[in-house]
Amino acid sequence: MAKLEQTLHGDLDQILRKIEDGILNGSFSASMEDGSDLQSGSARCAVRVFERYSFSGGNRVSLNVTLFQNGDGPIQMSAITAGGSQATFFKINTIGEEAFLDKLLEIL
């Protein structure tokens, strides 16, 4: 598992579209598995779950991206990858997870 947390500035909808487009157009095997948009008062939360095939690991890895904004405040982003290991009892070969997170960094 790899994790990235950042504070972003800008329009939440534009940042979300940029992430979606960048991930889906950045790999022929990438897909958006599901998403959720929540709002309470002026607070907004957008969650997206992506998957793609990892050639280095020979399996699929997932990327969960959560964006949260309260009113006009900064956007808090949390991105977590999973599924890149082939071992049964411990994690080895997490290169695919890290590469997926690196793609998100490129987009941002």
Jmol script that loads the backbone (N, CA, C; Angstrom):
load data "model"
ATOM      1  N   MET A   1       0.844  -1.163   0.000  1.00  0.00           N
ATOM      2  CA  MET A   1       0.000   0.000   0.000  1.00  0.00           C
ATOM      3  C   MET A   1       0.891   1.229   0.000  1.00  0.00           C
ATOM      4  N   ALA A   2       0.531   2.188  -0.810  1.00  0.00           N
ATOM      5  CA  ALA A   2       1.221   3.473  -0.848  1.00  0.00           C
ATOM      6  C   ALA A   2       0.172   4.555  -0.621  1.00  0.00           C
ATOM      7  N   LYS A   3       0.594   5.641   0.006  1.00  0.00           N
ATOM      8  CA  LYS A   3      -0.360   6.691   0.364  1.00  0.00           C
ATOM      9  C   LYS A   3       0.239   8.054   0.081  1.00  0.00           C
ATOM     10  N   LEU A   4      -0.610   8.971  -0.385  1.00  0.00           N
ATOM     11  CA  LEU A   4      -0.216  10.348  -0.650  1.00  0.00           C
ATOM     12  C   LEU A   4      -1.297  11.256  -0.099  1.00  0.00           C
ATOM     13  N   GLU A   5      -0.901  12.250   0.680  1.00  0.00           N
ATOM     14  CA  GLU A   5      -1.846  13.250   1.178  1.00  0.00           C
ATOM     15  C   GLU A   5      -1.301  14.621   0.843  1.00  0.00           C
ATOM     16  N   GLN A   6      -2.167  15.476   0.284  1.00  0.00           N
ATOM     17  CA  GLN A   6      -1.759  16.819  -0.115  1.00  0.00           C
ATOM     18  C   GLN A   6      -2.895  17.797   0.107  1.00  0.00           C
ATOM     19  N   THR A   7      -2.524  19.051   0.248  1.00  0.00           N
ATOM     20  CA  THR A   7      -3.480  20.147   0.262  1.00  0.00           C
ATOM     21  C   THR A   7      -3.418  20.806  -1.102  1.00  0.00           C
ATOM     22  N   LEU A   8      -4.572  20.939  -1.742  1.00  0.00           N
ATOM     23  CA  LEU A   8      -4.664  21.506  -3.082  1.00  0.00           C
ATOM     24  C   LEU A   8      -5.474  22.794  -3.036  1.00  0.00           C
ATOM     25  N   HIS A   9      -5.245  23.641  -4.008  1.00  0.00           N
ATOM     26  CA  HIS A   9      -5.996  24.893  -4.107  1.00  0.00           C
ATOM     27  C   HIS A   9      -6.591  24.983  -5.506  1.00  0.00           C
ATOM     28  N   GLY A  10      -7.818  25.453  -5.587  1.00  0.00           N
ATOM     29  CA  GLY A  10      -8.492  25.573  -6.872  1.00  0.00           C
ATOM     30  C   GLY A  10      -9.931  25.122  -6.761  1.00  0.00           C
ATOM     31  N   ASP A  11     -10.521  24.851  -7.897  1.00  0.00           N
ATOM     32  CA  ASP A  11     -11.905  24.422  -7.975  1.00  0.00           C
ATOM     33  C   ASP A  11     -11.976  22.898  -7.855  1.00  0.00           C
ATOM     34  N   LEU A  12     -12.729  22.400  -6.890  1.00  0.00           N
ATOM     35  CA  LEU A  12     -12.807  20.964  -6.646  1.00  0.00           C
ATOM     36  C   LEU A  12     -13.257  20.204  -7.889  1.00  0.00           C
ATOM     37  N   ASP A  13     -14.261  20.706  -8.599  1.00  0.00           N
ATOM     38  CA  ASP A  13     -14.765  20.011  -9.782  1.00  0.00           C
ATOM     39  C   ASP A  13     -13.713  19.933 -10.884  1.00  0.00           C
ATOM     40  N   GLN A  14     -12.970  21.017 -11.087  1.00  0.00           N
ATOM     41  CA  GLN A  14     -11.914  21.013 -12.113  1.00  0.00           C
ATOM     42  C   GLN A  14     -10.790  20.052 -11.742  1.00  0.00           C
ATOM     43  N   ILE A  15     -10.393  20.045 -10.496  1.00  0.00           N
ATOM     44  CA  ILE A  15      -9.335  19.132 -10.043  1.00  0.00           C
ATOM     45  C   ILE A  15      -9.798  17.686 -10.188  1.00  0.00           C
ATOM     46  N   LEU A  16     -11.035  17.414  -9.819  1.00  0.00           N
ATOM     47  CA  LEU A  16     -11.578  16.064  -9.934  1.00  0.00           C
ATOM     48  C   LEU A  16     -11.598  15.602 -11.389  1.00  0.00           C
ATOM     49  N   ARG A  17     -12.053  16.467 -12.306  1.00  0.00           N
ATOM     50  CA  ARG A  17     -12.065  16.123 -13.732  1.00  0.00           C
ATOM     51  C   ARG A  17     -10.654  15.875 -14.255  1.00  0.00           C
ATOM     52  N   LYS A  18      -9.705  16.700 -13.807  1.00  0.00           N
ATOM     53  CA  LYS A  18      -8.315  16.535 -14.243  1.00  0.00           C
ATOM     54  C   LYS A  18      -7.759  15.187 -13.783  1.00  0.00           C
ATOM     55  N   ILE A  19      -8.079  14.796 -12.552  1.00  0.00           N
ATOM     56  CA  ILE A  19      -7.633  13.499 -12.031  1.00  0.00           C
ATOM     57  C   ILE A  19      -8.289  12.362 -12.807  1.00  0.00           C
ATOM     58  N   GLU A  20      -9.610  12.422 -12.978  1.00  0.00           N
ATOM     59  CA  GLU A  20     -10.318  11.366 -13.711  1.00  0.00           C
ATOM     60  C   GLU A  20      -9.767  11.211 -15.132  1.00  0.00           C
ATOM     61  N   ASP A  21      -9.670  12.312 -15.853  1.00  0.00           N
ATOM     62  CA  ASP A  21      -9.177  12.260 -17.232  1.00  0.00           C
ATOM     63  C   ASP A  21      -7.736  11.773 -17.292  1.00  0.00           C
ATOM     64  N   GLY A  22      -6.903  12.264 -16.393  1.00  0.00           N
ATOM     65  CA  GLY A  22      -5.497  11.887 -16.392  1.00  0.00           C
ATOM     66  C   GLY A  22      -5.278  10.411 -16.109  1.00  0.00           C
ATOM     67  N   ILE A  23      -6.013   9.874 -15.145  1.00  0.00           N
ATOM     68  CA  ILE A  23      -5.874   8.448 -14.812  1.00  0.00           C
ATOM     69  C   ILE A  23      -6.415   7.580 -15.953  1.00  0.00           C
ATOM     70  N   LEU A  24      -7.612   7.912 -16.443  1.00  0.00           N
ATOM     71  CA  LEU A  24      -8.244   7.076 -17.467  1.00  0.00           C
ATOM     72  C   LEU A  24      -7.519   7.154 -18.809  1.00  0.00           C
ATOM     73  N   ASN A  25      -6.928   8.291 -19.125  1.00  0.00           N
ATOM     74  CA  ASN A  25      -6.205   8.431 -20.382  1.00  0.00           C
ATOM     75  C   ASN A  25      -4.726   8.091 -20.239  1.00  0.00           C
ATOM     76  N   GLY A  26      -4.272   7.835 -19.025  1.00  0.00           N
ATOM     77  CA  GLY A  26      -2.865   7.569 -18.783  1.00  0.00           C
ATOM     78  C   GLY A  26      -2.476   6.112 -18.888  1.00  0.00           C
ATOM     79  N   SER A  27      -3.442   5.228 -19.016  1.00  0.00           N
ATOM     80  CA  SER A  27      -3.156   3.796 -19.111  1.00  0.00           C
ATOM     81  C   SER A  27      -4.301   3.129 -19.863  1.00  0.00           C
ATOM     82  N   PHE A  28      -3.963   2.275 -20.839  1.00  0.00           N
ATOM     83  CA  PHE A  28      -5.021   1.625 -21.622  1.00  0.00           C
ATOM     84  C   PHE A  28      -5.857   0.676 -20.769  1.00  0.00           C
ATOM     85  N   SER A  29      -5.332   0.229 -19.622  1.00  0.00           N
ATOM     86  CA  SER A  29      -6.075  -0.725 -18.797  1.00  0.00           C
ATOM     87  C   SER A  29      -6.783  -0.057 -17.620  1.00  0.00           C
ATOM     88  N   ALA A  30      -6.675   1.269 -17.497  1.00  0.00           N
ATOM     89  CA  ALA A  30      -7.280   1.970 -16.356  1.00  0.00           C
ATOM     90  C   ALA A  30      -8.793   2.069 -16.515  1.00  0.00           C
ATOM     91  N   SER A  31      -9.480   1.920 -15.400  1.00  0.00           N
ATOM     92  CA  SER A  31     -10.932   2.076 -15.367  1.00  0.00           C
ATOM     93  C   SER A  31     -11.326   2.742 -14.056  1.00  0.00           C
ATOM     94  N   MET A  32     -12.451   3.436 -14.097  1.00  0.00           N
ATOM     95  CA  MET A  32     -13.001   3.970 -12.856  1.00  0.00           C
ATOM     96  C   MET A  32     -14.044   2.974 -12.388  1.00  0.00           C
ATOM     97  N   GLU A  33     -13.801   2.361 -11.244  1.00  0.00           N
ATOM     98  CA  GLU A  33     -14.685   1.318 -10.733  1.00  0.00           C
ATOM     99  C   GLU A  33     -15.953   1.888 -10.115  1.00  0.00           C
ATOM    100  N   ASP A  34     -15.814   2.998  -9.402  1.00  0.00           N
ATOM    101  CA  ASP A  34     -16.983   3.619  -8.796  1.00  0.00           C
ATOM    102  C   ASP A  34     -16.594   4.974  -8.233  1.00  0.00           C
ATOM    103  N   GLY A  35     -17.590   5.729  -7.846  1.00  0.00           N
ATOM    104  CA  GLY A  35     -17.356   7.035  -7.262  1.00  0.00           C
ATOM    105  C   GLY A  35     -18.533   7.442  -6.398  1.00  0.00           C
ATOM    106  N   SER A  36     -18.275   8.420  -5.553  1.00  0.00           N
ATOM    107  CA  SER A  36     -19.319   8.924  -4.677  1.00  0.00           C
ATOM    108  C   SER A  36     -19.077  10.405  -4.441  1.00  0.00           C
ATOM    109  N   ASP A  37     -20.144  11.185  -4.466  1.00  0.00           N
ATOM    110  CA  ASP A  37     -20.076  12.621  -4.194  1.00  0.00           C
ATOM    111  C   ASP A  37     -21.038  12.935  -3.058  1.00  0.00           C
ATOM    112  N   LEU A  38     -20.499  13.491  -1.993  1.00  0.00           N
ATOM    113  CA  LEU A  38     -21.303  13.797  -0.805  1.00  0.00           C
ATOM    114  C   LEU A  38     -21.205  15.286  -0.489  1.00  0.00           C
ATOM    115  N   GLN A  39     -22.282  15.828   0.086  1.00  0.00           N
ATOM    116  CA  GLN A  39     -22.275  17.224   0.494  1.00  0.00           C
ATOM    117  C   GLN A  39     -23.107  17.371   1.758  1.00  0.00           C
ATOM    118  N   SER A  40     -22.583  18.177   2.677  1.00  0.00           N
ATOM    119  CA  SER A  40     -23.308  18.526   3.892  1.00  0.00           C
ATOM    120  C   SER A  40     -23.044  19.995   4.161  1.00  0.00           C
ATOM    121  N   GLY A  41     -24.067  20.803   3.986  1.00  0.00           N
ATOM    122  CA  GLY A  41     -23.866  22.243   4.100  1.00  0.00           C
ATOM    123  C   GLY A  41     -22.895  22.696   3.029  1.00  0.00           C
ATOM    124  N   SER A  42     -21.818  23.359   3.430  1.00  0.00           N
ATOM    125  CA  SER A  42     -20.827  23.824   2.457  1.00  0.00           C
ATOM    126  C   SER A  42     -19.645  22.866   2.325  1.00  0.00           C
ATOM    127  N   ALA A  43     -19.697  21.729   3.022  1.00  0.00           N
ATOM    128  CA  ALA A  43     -18.616  20.741   2.938  1.00  0.00           C
ATOM    129  C   ALA A  43     -18.920  19.739   1.825  1.00  0.00           C
ATOM    130  N   ARG A  44     -17.896  19.427   1.020  1.00  0.00           N
ATOM    131  CA  ARG A  44     -18.037  18.476  -0.081  1.00  0.00           C
ATOM    132  C   ARG A  44     -16.954  17.411   0.018  1.00  0.00           C
ATOM    133  N   CYS A  45     -17.323  16.206  -0.394  1.00  0.00           N
ATOM    134  CA  CYS A  45     -16.381  15.100  -0.419  1.00  0.00           C
ATOM    135  C   CYS A  45     -16.626  14.301  -1.701  1.00  0.00           C
ATOM    136  N   ALA A  46     -15.555  14.064  -2.457  1.00  0.00           N
ATOM    137  CA  ALA A  46     -15.636  13.259  -3.678  1.00  0.00           C
ATOM    138  C   ALA A  46     -14.675  12.085  -3.536  1.00  0.00           C
ATOM    139  N   VAL A  47     -15.173  10.895  -3.779  1.00  0.00           N
ATOM    140  CA  VAL A  47     -14.365   9.675  -3.686  1.00  0.00           C
ATOM    141  C   VAL A  47     -14.403   8.987  -5.043  1.00  0.00           C
ATOM    142  N   ARG A  48     -13.221   8.577  -5.539  1.00  0.00           N
ATOM    143  CA  ARG A  48     -13.126   7.832  -6.790  1.00  0.00           C
ATOM    144  C   ARG A  48     -12.227   6.623  -6.571  1.00  0.00           C
ATOM    145  N   VAL A  49     -12.630   5.491  -7.150  1.00  0.00           N
ATOM    146  CA  VAL A  49     -11.833   4.269  -7.076  1.00  0.00           C
ATOM    147  C   VAL A  49     -11.482   3.853  -8.502  1.00  0.00           C
ATOM    148  N   PHE A  50     -10.184   3.792  -8.777  1.00  0.00           N
ATOM    149  CA  PHE A  50      -9.667   3.417 -10.084  1.00  0.00           C
ATOM    150  C   PHE A  50      -8.938   2.083  -9.980  1.00  0.00           C
ATOM    151  N   GLU A  51      -8.865   1.380 -11.107  1.00  0.00           N
ATOM    152  CA  GLU A  51      -8.053   0.170 -11.198  1.00  0.00           C
ATOM    153  C   GLU A  51      -7.272   0.209 -12.499  1.00  0.00           C
ATOM    154  N   ARG A  52      -6.137  -0.477 -12.494  1.00  0.00           N
ATOM    155  CA  ARG A  52      -5.388  -0.680 -13.734  1.00  0.00           C
ATOM    156  C   ARG A  52      -4.514  -1.914 -13.578  1.00  0.00           C
ATOM    157  N   TYR A  53      -4.098  -2.438 -14.707  1.00  0.00           N
ATOM    158  CA  TYR A  53      -3.232  -3.604 -14.711  1.00  0.00           C
ATOM    159  C   TYR A  53      -1.798  -3.157 -14.487  1.00  0.00           C
ATOM    160  N   SER A  54      -1.078  -3.868 -13.623  1.00  0.00           N
ATOM    161  CA  SER A  54       0.331  -3.594 -13.355  1.00  0.00           C
ATOM    162  C   SER A  54       1.174  -4.660 -14.051  1.00  0.00           C
ATOM    163  N   PHE A  55       1.895  -4.255 -15.084  1.00  0.00           N
ATOM    164  CA  PHE A  55       2.753  -5.212 -15.793  1.00  0.00           C
ATOM    165  C   PHE A  55       3.856  -5.739 -14.886  1.00  0.00           C
ATOM    166  N   SER A  56       4.388  -4.860 -14.028  1.00  0.00           N
ATOM    167  CA  SER A  56       5.491  -5.291 -13.156  1.00  0.00           C
ATOM    168  C   SER A  56       5.039  -6.325 -12.135  1.00  0.00           C
ATOM    169  N   GLY A  57       3.803  -6.212 -11.665  1.00  0.00           N
ATOM    170  CA  GLY A  57       3.306  -7.161 -10.675  1.00  0.00           C
ATOM    171  C   GLY A  57       2.486  -8.290 -11.272  1.00  0.00           C
ATOM    172  N   GLY A  58       2.048  -8.111 -12.503  1.00  0.00           N
ATOM    173  CA  GLY A  58       1.228  -9.131 -13.135  1.00  0.00           C
ATOM    174  C   GLY A  58      -0.157  -9.230 -12.517  1.00  0.00           C
ATOM    175  N   ASN A  59      -0.661  -8.114 -12.006  1.00  0.00           N
ATOM    176  CA  ASN A  59      -1.980  -8.123 -11.382  1.00  0.00           C
ATOM    177  C   ASN A  59      -2.606  -6.731 -11.508  1.00  0.00           C
ATOM    178  N   ARG A  60      -3.809  -6.580 -10.984  1.00  0.00           N
ATOM    179  CA  ARG A  60      -4.475  -5.282 -11.005  1.00  0.00           C
ATOM    180  C   ARG A  60      -4.250  -4.587  -9.671  1.00  0.00           C
ATOM    181  N   VAL A  61      -4.094  -3.263  -9.750  1.00  0.00           N
ATOM    182  CA  VAL A  61      -3.934  -2.454  -8.542  1.00  0.00           C
ATOM    183  C   VAL A  61      -5.048  -1.416  -8.525  1.00  0.00           C
ATOM    184  N   SER A  62      -5.413  -0.996  -7.331  1.00  0.00           N
ATOM    185  CA  SER A  62      -6.470   0.004  -7.204  1.00  0.00           C
ATOM    186  C   SER A  62      -5.894   1.290  -6.623  1.00  0.00           C
ATOM    187  N   LEU A  63      -6.559   2.386  -6.954  1.00  0.00           N
ATOM    188  CA  LEU A  63      -6.216   3.705  -6.440  1.00  0.00           C
ATOM    189  C   LEU A  63      -7.499   4.359  -5.972  1.00  0.00           C
ATOM    190  N   ASN A  64      -7.552   4.699  -4.689  1.00  0.00           N
ATOM    191  CA  ASN A  64      -8.695   5.386  -4.104  1.00  0.00           C
ATOM    192  C   ASN A  64      -8.288   6.830  -3.887  1.00  0.00           C
ATOM    193  N   VAL A  65      -9.018   7.775  -4.493  1.00  0.00           N
ATOM    194  CA  VAL A  65      -8.734   9.199  -4.348  1.00  0.00           C
ATOM    195  C   VAL A  65      -9.926   9.855  -3.654  1.00  0.00           C
ATOM    196  N   THR A  66      -9.650  10.550  -2.558  1.00  0.00           N
ATOM    197  CA  THR A  66     -10.683  11.274  -1.830  1.00  0.00           C
ATOM    198  C   THR A  66     -10.315  12.755  -1.795  1.00  0.00           C
ATOM    199  N   LEU A  67     -11.246  13.592  -2.211  1.00  0.00           N
ATOM    200  CA  LEU A  67     -11.081  15.042  -2.132  1.00  0.00           C
ATOM    201  C   LEU A  67     -12.122  15.581  -1.157  1.00  0.00           C
ATOM    202  N   PHE A  68     -11.682  16.452  -0.246  1.00  0.00           N
ATOM    203  CA  PHE A  68     -12.596  17.046   0.737  1.00  0.00           C
ATOM    204  C   PHE A  68     -12.371  18.544   0.781  1.00  0.00           C
ATOM    205  N   GLN A  69     -13.468  19.305   0.757  1.00  0.00           N
ATOM    206  CA  GLN A  69     -13.382  20.765   0.857  1.00  0.00           C
ATOM    207  C   GLN A  69     -14.513  21.271   1.722  1.00  0.00           C
ATOM    208  N   ASN A  70     -14.186  22.141   2.649  1.00  0.00           N
ATOM    209  CA  ASN A  70     -15.177  22.778   3.507  1.00  0.00           C
ATOM    210  C   ASN A  70     -15.313  24.227   3.062  1.00  0.00           C
ATOM    211  N   GLY A  71     -16.449  24.554   2.462  1.00  0.00           N
ATOM    212  CA  GLY A  71     -16.673  25.905   1.970  1.00  0.00           C
ATOM    213  C   GLY A  71     -15.672  26.270   0.886  1.00  0.00           C
ATOM    214  N   ASP A  72     -15.051  27.442   1.042  1.00  0.00           N
ATOM    215  CA  ASP A  72     -14.053  27.897   0.075  1.00  0.00           C
ATOM    216  C   ASP A  72     -12.640  27.575   0.532  1.00  0.00           C
ATOM    217  N   GLY A  73     -12.509  26.730   1.549  1.00  0.00           N
ATOM    218  CA  GLY A  73     -11.199  26.386   2.089  1.00  0.00           C
ATOM    219  C   GLY A  73     -10.389  25.535   1.125  1.00  0.00           C
ATOM    220  N   PRO A  74      -9.178  25.212   1.521  1.00  0.00           N
ATOM    221  CA  PRO A  74      -8.334  24.369   0.676  1.00  0.00           C
ATOM    222  C   PRO A  74      -8.930  22.968   0.524  1.00  0.00           C
ATOM    223  N   ILE A  75      -8.534  22.286  -0.511  1.00  0.00           N
ATOM    224  CA  ILE A  75      -8.999  20.932  -0.782  1.00  0.00           C
ATOM    225  C   ILE A  75      -7.989  19.957  -0.194  1.00  0.00           C
ATOM    226  N   GLN A  76      -8.465  19.073   0.654  1.00  0.00           N
ATOM    227  CA  GLN A  76      -7.613  18.026   1.221  1.00  0.00           C
ATOM    228  C   GLN A  76      -7.769  16.781   0.352  1.00  0.00           C
ATOM    229  N   MET A  77      -6.631  16.223  -0.070  1.00  0.00           N
ATOM    230  CA  MET A  77      -6.656  15.024  -0.896  1.00  0.00           C
ATOM    231  C   MET A  77      -5.942  13.890  -0.178  1.00  0.00           C
ATOM    232  N   SER A  78      -6.562  12.724  -0.205  1.00  0.00           N
ATOM    233  CA  SER A  78      -5.932  11.509   0.279  1.00  0.00           C
ATOM    234  C   SER A  78      -6.042  10.479  -0.838  1.00  0.00           C
ATOM    235  N   ALA A  79      -4.893   9.892  -1.218  1.00  0.00           N
ATOM    236  CA  ALA A  79      -4.874   8.879  -2.270  1.00  0.00           C
ATOM    237  C   ALA A  79      -4.158   7.650  -1.726  1.00  0.00           C
ATOM    238  N   ILE A  80      -4.799   6.494  -1.844  1.00  0.00           N
ATOM    239  CA  ILE A  80      -4.251   5.248  -1.307  1.00  0.00           C
ATOM    240  C   ILE A  80      -4.362   4.168  -2.376  1.00  0.00           C
ATOM    241  N   THR A  81      -3.261   3.462  -2.590  1.00  0.00           N
ATOM    242  CA  THR A  81      -3.250   2.349  -3.533  1.00  0.00           C
ATOM    243  C   THR A  81      -3.264   1.032  -2.777  1.00  0.00           C
ATOM    244  N   ALA A  82      -3.722  -0.021  -3.457  1.00  0.00           N
ATOM    245  CA  ALA A  82      -3.746  -1.355  -2.844  1.00  0.00           C
ATOM    246  C   ALA A  82      -3.796  -2.402  -3.941  1.00  0.00           C
ATOM    247  N   GLY A  83      -3.443  -3.626  -3.565  1.00  0.00           N
ATOM    248  CA  GLY A  83      -3.601  -4.764  -4.449  1.00  0.00           C
ATOM    249  C   GLY A  83      -2.391  -5.119  -5.267  1.00  0.00           C
ATOM    250  N   GLY A  84      -1.258  -4.491  -5.040  1.00  0.00           N
ATOM    251  CA  GLY A  84      -0.102  -4.729  -5.882  1.00  0.00           C
ATOM    252  C   GLY A  84       0.797  -5.861  -5.449  1.00  0.00           C
ATOM    253  N   SER A  85       0.466  -6.554  -4.380  1.00  0.00           N
ATOM    254  CA  SER A  85       1.343  -7.604  -3.890  1.00  0.00           C
ATOM    255  C   SER A  85       0.873  -8.972  -4.355  1.00  0.00           C
ATOM    256  N   GLN A  86       1.834  -9.881  -4.515  1.00  0.00           N
ATOM    257  CA  GLN A  86       1.496 -11.232  -4.930  1.00  0.00           C
ATOM    258  C   GLN A  86       1.647 -12.243  -3.800  1.00  0.00           C
ATOM    259  N   ALA A  87       2.145 -11.821  -2.665  1.00  0.00           N
ATOM    260  CA  ALA A  87       2.399 -12.755  -1.570  1.00  0.00           C
ATOM    261  C   ALA A  87       1.111 -13.063  -0.808  1.00  0.00           C
ATOM    262  N   THR A  88       1.128 -14.170  -0.074  1.00  0.00           N
ATOM    263  CA  THR A  88      -0.040 -14.587   0.686  1.00  0.00           C
ATOM    264  C   THR A  88      -0.088 -13.940   2.064  1.00  0.00           C
ATOM    265  N   PHE A  89       1.051 -13.892   2.769  1.00  0.00           N
ATOM    266  CA  PHE A  89       1.045 -13.433   4.152  1.00  0.00           C
ATOM    267  C   PHE A  89       1.768 -12.114   4.381  1.00  0.00           C
ATOM    268  N   PHE A  90       2.479 -11.599   3.396  1.00  0.00           N
ATOM    269  CA  PHE A  90       3.176 -10.319   3.554  1.00  0.00           C
ATOM    270  C   PHE A  90       3.263  -9.667   2.181  1.00  0.00           C
ATOM    271  N   LYS A  91       3.572  -8.390   2.181  1.00  0.00           N
ATOM    272  CA  LYS A  91       3.583  -7.644   0.924  1.00  0.00           C
ATOM    273  C   LYS A  91       4.969  -7.650   0.294  1.00  0.00           C
ATOM    274  N   ILE A  92       5.000  -8.087  -0.956  1.00  0.00           N
ATOM    275  CA  ILE A  92       6.208  -7.962  -1.757  1.00  0.00           C
ATOM    276  C   ILE A  92       5.809  -7.388  -3.106  1.00  0.00           C
ATOM    277  N   ASN A  93       6.759  -6.817  -3.812  1.00  0.00           N
ATOM    278  CA  ASN A  93       6.518  -6.293  -5.153  1.00  0.00           C
ATOM    279  C   ASN A  93       5.371  -5.284  -5.178  1.00  0.00           C
ATOM    280  N   THR A  94       5.559  -4.176  -4.496  1.00  0.00           N
ATOM    281  CA  THR A  94       4.544  -3.117  -4.483  1.00  0.00           C
ATOM    282  C   THR A  94       4.857  -2.035  -5.515  1.00  0.00           C
ATOM    283  N   ILE A  95       5.683  -2.368  -6.505  1.00  0.00           N
ATOM    284  CA  ILE A  95       6.083  -1.399  -7.535  1.00  0.00           C
ATOM    285  C   ILE A  95       4.868  -0.871  -8.289  1.00  0.00           C
ATOM    286  N   GLY A  96       3.908  -1.733  -8.588  1.00  0.00           N
ATOM    287  CA  GLY A  96       2.709  -1.313  -9.313  1.00  0.00           C
ATOM    288  C   GLY A  96       1.901  -0.280  -8.558  1.00  0.00           C
ATOM    289  N   GLU A  97       1.801  -0.446  -7.252  1.00  0.00           N
ATOM    290  CA  GLU A  97       1.072   0.517  -6.428  1.00  0.00           C
ATOM    291  C   GLU A  97       1.766   1.868  -6.454  1.00  0.00           C
ATOM    292  N   GLU A  98       3.072   1.850  -6.284  1.00  0.00           N
ATOM    293  CA  GLU A  98       3.839   3.100  -6.269  1.00  0.00           C
ATOM    294  C   GLU A  98       3.786   3.794  -7.626  1.00  0.00           C
ATOM    295  N   ALA A  99       3.813   3.039  -8.711  1.00  0.00           N
ATOM    296  CA  ALA A  99       3.733   3.618 -10.047  1.00  0.00           C
ATOM    297  C   ALA A  99       2.373   4.276 -10.281  1.00  0.00           C
ATOM    298  N   PHE A 100       1.306   3.680  -9.748  1.00  0.00           N
ATOM    299  CA  PHE A 100      -0.035   4.248  -9.885  1.00  0.00           C
ATOM    300  C   PHE A 100      -0.101   5.589  -9.152  1.00  0.00           C
ATOM    301  N   LEU A 101       0.481   5.640  -7.974  1.00  0.00           N
ATOM    302  CA  LEU A 101       0.514   6.884  -7.204  1.00  0.00           C
ATOM    303  C   LEU A 101       1.386   7.933  -7.901  1.00  0.00           C
ATOM    304  N   ASP A 102       2.482   7.493  -8.513  1.00  0.00           N
ATOM    305  CA  ASP A 102       3.339   8.419  -9.271  1.00  0.00           C
ATOM    306  C   ASP A 102       2.575   9.040 -10.433  1.00  0.00           C
ATOM    307  N   LYS A 103       1.689   8.278 -11.065  1.00  0.00           N
ATOM    308  CA  LYS A 103       0.881   8.814 -12.158  1.00  0.00           C
ATOM    309  C   LYS A 103      -0.015   9.932 -11.652  1.00  0.00           C
ATOM    310  N   LEU A 104      -0.597   9.757 -10.467  1.00  0.00           N
ATOM    311  CA  LEU A 104      -1.424  10.805  -9.882  1.00  0.00           C
ATOM    312  C   LEU A 104      -0.596  12.049  -9.606  1.00  0.00           C
ATOM    313  N   LEU A 105       0.617  11.884  -9.108  1.00  0.00           N
ATOM    314  CA  LEU A 105       1.501  13.028  -8.864  1.00  0.00           C
ATOM    315  C   LEU A 105       1.787  13.783 -10.153  1.00  0.00           C
ATOM    316  N   GLU A 106       2.002  13.067 -11.247  1.00  0.00           N
ATOM    317  CA  GLU A 106       2.214  13.707 -12.554  1.00  0.00           C
ATOM    318  C   GLU A 106       1.018  14.574 -12.930  1.00  0.00           C
ATOM    319  N   ILE A 107      -0.169  14.058 -12.710  1.00  0.00           N
ATOM    320  CA  ILE A 107      -1.398  14.757 -13.073  1.00  0.00           C
ATOM    321  C   ILE A 107      -1.552  16.038 -12.264  1.00  0.00           C
ATOM    322  N   LEU A 108      -1.231  15.946 -10.996  1.00  0.00           N
ATOM    323  CA  LEU A 108      -1.392  17.110 -10.119  1.00  0.00           C
ATOM    324  C   LEU A 108      -0.327  18.152 -10.395  1.00  0.00           C
TER     325      LEU A 108
END
end "model"
wireframe off; spacefill off
backbone 0.3
color backbone group
